[in-house]
């Protein structure tokens, strides 16, 4: 059973989300909150698997609440709710540690799928949408004008990665799926999954979203540029 905490200052939205989620046999809404402060109290008390978090709320907003949930309760994953698919608040929430975002206009089946996906440890952001967000909000990231080849020496977060793992991270950051990475590197998808898992573990990234953001922050991927890897 996947447990969910609903966080939104609009009562009608919480009621609607509850009706949709509780119609599924494997999902259970264990609590609700109308602001970030109460959400933190509820997460501490209920330890939900997924926190469905609105970004815009009075008092403590969803971005700060997400940052604190991720830091203080890492077992609970955050799925943020937003009005637009690419905006500065959605981007800020991802940098704060959210595992994805969902439009408030999403269909009921999309809401259910997103909650299940996040609970399973996978990000709910299409890789190319994430790349578009990162390019759009590049001014908020550290300067990435230095040569990409210098990044592993410059940033300590990348020093533990092997050359092949760096190749994989570049491709992940470029929006490539596992099958596309396998084709680019001439390896099996099973091997790619192993490399991706190793990259996440070494970077301390919870999912693809966090790994891509780290790749940008470290300067491994040039703003607006494509990945450059070796075959074989």
C-alpha positions in Angstrom: 0.0 0.0 0.0 1.3 3.4 -1.0 0.5 6.2 1.5 -0.1 9.8 0.4 -0.2 13.1 2.2 -2.2 15.9 0.4 -0.8 19.4 0.8 -2.8 22.2 -0.8 -4.5 25.4 0.6 -7.6 24.7 -1.5 -10.0 22.3 0.2 -11.9 21.4 -2.9 -8.7 20.3 -4.6 -7.7 18.1 -1.7 -11.2 16.5 -1.8 -10.9 15.9 -5.5 -7.4 14.4 -5.1 -8.5 12.2 -2.2 -11.5 10.8 -4.2 -9.3 10.0 -7.2 -6.5 8.4 -5.2 -8.7 6.4 -2.8 -10.5 4.8 -5.7 -7.3 2.8 -6.2 -6.8 -0.3 -4.1 -3.1 0.3 -3.7 -3.2 3.9 -2.7 -4.2 5.4 0.7 -4.5 9.1 1.7 -3.3 9.2 5.3 -3.5 13.0 5.9 -4.0 16.5 4.6 -2.4 19.9 5.2 -3.2 23.4 4.0 0.3 24.9 4.3 3.9 23.9 4.5 4.3 24.1 8.3 1.4 21.7 8.9 2.7 19.5 6.1 6.0 19.0 8.0 4.2 18.1 11.1 2.1 15.6 9.2 5.1 14.1 7.5 6.9 13.6 10.8 3.8 12.0 12.3 2.6 9.8 9.4 5.7 9.1 7.3 3.9 9.0 4.0 5.5 7.4 1.0 4.5 10.4 -1.3 3.7 14.0 -0.4 1.6 15.7 -3.1 2.7 19.3 -2.5 1.2 22.5 -3.9 3.9 25.1 -4.6 1.9 28.3 -3.9 0.6 28.4 -0.3 0.3 31.0 2.5 2.9 30.9 5.2 5.6 28.3 4.4 5.4 27.7 0.7 5.8 24.4 -1.1 9.4 25.0 -2.1 10.6 25.5 1.5 8.4 22.6 2.7 9.9 20.4 0.0 13.4 21.3 0.9 12.7 20.4 4.6 10.9 17.2 3.8 13.7 15.9 1.7 16.3 16.9 4.3 14.5 15.7 7.4 12.4 12.8 6.0 14.3 11.3 3.0 12.0 8.2 2.9 9.1 10.5 1.8 9.2 11.6 -1.8 7.7 14.8 -3.0 5.5 15.3 -6.1 4.8 19.0 -6.5 1.7 20.5 -8.1 2.0 23.4 -10.5 -0.1 25.4 -12.9 2.4 25.5 -15.8 4.7 22.8 -17.0 7.8 25.1 -17.2 8.0 27.9 -14.7 10.5 29.2 -12.1 8.7 27.7 -9.1 8.5 24.2 -10.6 12.3 24.5 -11.3 13.0 25.7 -7.8 11.0 22.8 -6.3 13.0 20.3 -8.4 16.3 21.9 -7.1 14.8 21.7 -3.6 14.6 17.9 -4.0 11.2 17.1 -5.4 11.0 13.9 -7.5 8.8 15.5 -10.1 5.9 17.8 -10.8 2.4 17.4 -12.0 0.0 19.9 -13.6 -3.1 20.7 -11.5 -5.0 20.1 -14.8 -3.8 16.5 -15.0 -6.3 13.8 -15.7 -7.1 11.4 -12.8 -5.2 8.6 -14.4 -2.1 10.8 -14.8 -2.3 11.7 -11.1 -2.5 8.0 -10.1 0.3 7.1 -12.4 2.5 9.9 -11.1 2.0 9.0 -7.5 2.9 5.3 -8.2 5.9 6.3 -10.2 7.3 8.6 -7.5 6.6 6.0 -4.9 8.6 3.5 -6.9 11.6 5.8 -6.9 11.4 7.2 -10.4 11.2 10.9 -11.3 8.0 12.3 -12.9 9.5 14.7 -15.3 10.0 13.8 -19.0 13.8 14.0 -19.5 13.5 16.5 -22.4 11.1 18.7 -20.4 13.7 18.7 -17.6 16.4 19.7 -20.2 14.2 22.5 -21.5 13.7 23.7 -17.9 17.4 23.7 -17.1 18.2 25.6 -20.3 15.5 28.1 -19.6 16.6 28.7 -16.1 20.3 28.5 -16.7 20.9 31.9 -15.2 20.0 30.4 -11.8 22.7 27.8 -12.1 26.5 28.2 -11.4 28.5 29.5 -14.4 29.1 26.6 -16.9 31.3 28.4 -19.3 34.5 26.5 -18.5 35.4 23.5 -20.7 33.2 20.5 -20.0 36.3 18.3 -19.9 37.5 20.1 -16.8 34.4 19.5 -14.8 35.5 16.1 -13.2 38.6 17.8 -11.8 36.8 21.0 -10.8 33.9 19.6 -8.8 34.5 17.0 -6.1 31.0 15.4 -6.7 32.2 14.0 -10.0 35.6 12.7 -9.0 34.3 9.3 -7.9 32.7 8.6 -11.3 34.5 6.4 -13.8 34.9 7.7 -17.5 32.0 5.4 -18.5 29.8 6.7 -15.7 30.5 10.2 -16.8 29.5 9.3 -20.3 26.2 7.9 -18.9 25.6 11.0 -16.8 26.1 13.2 -19.8 23.6 11.3 -21.8 21.1 11.2 -18.9 21.5 15.0 -18.7 20.9 15.3 -22.4 17.5 13.7 -21.9 18.4 10.2 -23.2 16.4 7.2 -22.1 18.0 3.9 -21.0 17.5 2.3 -24.5 19.0 5.4 -26.2 22.0 5.3 -23.8 22.5 1.7 -24.6 22.5 2.4 -28.3 24.9 5.3 -28.0 27.4 3.3 -25.9 26.9 0.0 -27.7 26.0 -1.8 -24.4 23.0 -3.6 -23.1 20.1 -1.9 -21.3 21.0 -4.0 -18.2 24.5 -2.6 -18.2 23.0 0.9 -18.6 20.8 0.3 -15.6 23.8 -0.7 -13.5 25.7 2.4 -14.6 22.8 4.6 -13.8 22.4 3.1 -10.4 26.1 3.6 -9.7 25.9 7.2 -10.8 23.0 7.9 -8.5 24.7 6.3 -5.6 28.0 8.1 -6.0 26.3 11.5 -6.6 23.8 11.0 -3.7 21.0 11.6 -6.2 17.6 10.2 -5.5 16.6 10.0 -9.2 17.2 11.2 -12.7 16.0 14.7 -11.9 18.5 15.2 -9.2 21.3 13.7 -11.2 20.6 16.0 -14.2 20.6 19.1 -11.9 23.9 18.0 -10.4 25.4 17.5 -13.9 24.4 21.1 -14.8 25.6 22.5 -11.5 29.0 20.8 -11.9 29.4 22.1 -15.5 29.5 18.6 -16.9 26.9 19.6 -19.4 27.1 22.9 -21.3 24.0 25.1 -21.3 22.0 24.4 -24.4 24.6 21.9 -25.6 24.4 18.3 -26.4 26.2 15.4 -24.8 29.5 14.2 -26.1 30.5 10.6 -25.3 32.6 7.8 -26.6 31.2 4.7 -28.2 32.4 1.2 -27.6 
